[in-house]
Amino acid sequence: MLLKDVENVEQIIVLVGTEYEFNLGMSARVMKNFGLKKLRIVEPYCGMGPDAIMYSKHAKEVIKGAEFYPNLREAVEDCDASVGFTGVLKRNRGTIRAAVPLRKFVERADEYKGKVALVFGREGIGLNVKEIKECDYLVHIETDSEYSILNLSHAVAVVLYALSTRKVKRTREKRLSGKEKEVLIQMFKSLLGRYKLRNPERCEVAFRRVIGRANPTEKEGRSIMNVLRVVREELEGREHEEDGAP
C-alpha cells in the first residue's frame, strides 16, 4: 500500500541542510515513486539549480513546488508528528531517548494521523542535537555497523519503501492533534515553574518526547490533562492559603 493511499495521513519530506543538488533531485524523484508531493527544505547549503532539476527526472513539479524554511522548528510546527532519521546513534545521548530501528517504527507508524514530517539531515553530519530535539520520534535504518551512513536519497528511498509495506490497522480512536499535544505539553511546563527543579528544561524535553512517542488518543490526552488540571488547582489553592487570603 502506497503512502498516499493511507487514510487520514499526509507525509511531508523535510530535508535539512542538504549539501548537493543531485541529492535534492533524486530525493524528489523517490518521493514521486511513492506518491508524495510535499517537500520542505531547511537551510540548504546548495542551491536549487539545474542539477536538482535534472536528477529529479519526472518529478520536476516536486522540486519546483518545494517550500523553504529558516529552521526545522518552523518547518514542522504545523505537523502532528515529526520523525527524525539518523545514522549517528551516539548523537542522541543528550536528547532523553534512544533511536528505534526502522522496522520497529514501521510497526507503529499507522498510529500517526494527520501531517507527519519525515526529517532527513545533511549528507555529511546528519541532524545535529538541536534538530533531533525538535523531532517527536527518532529512527535509524538498520545498516551494517562497519559503514552505517546511507546516502541521503537512498535513505529517503529505504524509509518510504519500508512505510509502504506496512499493514495498516484501522482504528476508530482519534489521536491527539499536534495543537492538542502542544496544549498538554504547555500545561506540564506551567507546573514545572512551581517547583525548584535542577533542570526543568530537561524535564520538559522528556515529557515532550514521551508524548511524541506515545502518540496518545484523544481520550488518553483528556485524562492526562484532567490530572494536570487538578494538580494545578491544588497548587493554586495552597499558594492562596500561604498568601494569607481569607
Residue, then its C-alpha position, 0 to 999 in steps of 0.5 A: m500500500l502506497l503512502k498516499d493511499v493511507e487514510n487520514v495521513e499526509q507525509i511531508i519530506v523535510l530535508v535539512g541542510t542538504e549539501y548537493e543538488f543531485n541529492l535534492g533531485m533524486s530525493a524528489r524523484v523517490m518521493k514521486n515513486f511513492g506518491l508524495k508531493k510535499l517537500r520542505i527544505v531547511e537551510p540548504y547549503c546548495g542551491m536549487g539549480p539545474d542539477a536538482i532539476m535534472y536528477s529529479k527526472h519526472a518529478k520536476e513539479v516536486i522540486k519546483g513546488a518545494e517550500f523553504y524554511p529558516n529552521l526545522r522548528e518552523a518547518v514542522e510546527d504545523c505537523d502532528a508528528s515529526v520523525g527524525f532519521t539518523g545514522v549517528l546513534k551516539r548523537n542522541r545521548g543528550t536528547i532523553r531517548a534512544a533511536v528505534p530501528l526502522r522496522k520497529f517504527v514501521e510497526r507503529a507508524d499507522e498510529y500517526k494521523g494527520k501531517v507527519a514530517l519525515v526529517f532527513g539531515r545533511e549528507g555529511i553530519g546528519l541532524n545535529v542535537k538541536e534538530i533531533k530535539e525538535c523531532d517527536y520520534l527518532v529512527h535509524i535504518e538498520t545498516d551494517s555497523e562497519y559503514s552505517i551512513l546511507n546516502l541521503s536519497h537512498a535513505v529517503a528511498v529505504v524509509l518510504y519503501a519500508l512505510s509502504t509495506r506496512k499493514v495498516k490497522r484501522t482504528r476508530e480512536k482519534r489521536l491527539s492533534g499536534k495543537e492538542k499535544e502542544v496544549l498538554i505539553q504547555m500545561f506540564k511546563s506551567l507546573l514545572g515553574r512551581y517547583k525548584l527543579r535542577n533542570p526543568e528544561r530537561c524535564e520538559v524535553a522528556f515529557r515532550r518526547v514521551i508524548g511524541r512517542a506515545n502518540p496518545t488518543e484523544k481520550e488518553g490526552r483528556s485524562i492526562m490533562n484532567v490530572l494536570r488540571v487538578v494538580r494545578e488547582e491544588l497548587e493554586g489553592r495552597e499558594h492562596e492559603e500561604d498568601g494569607a487570603p481569607 
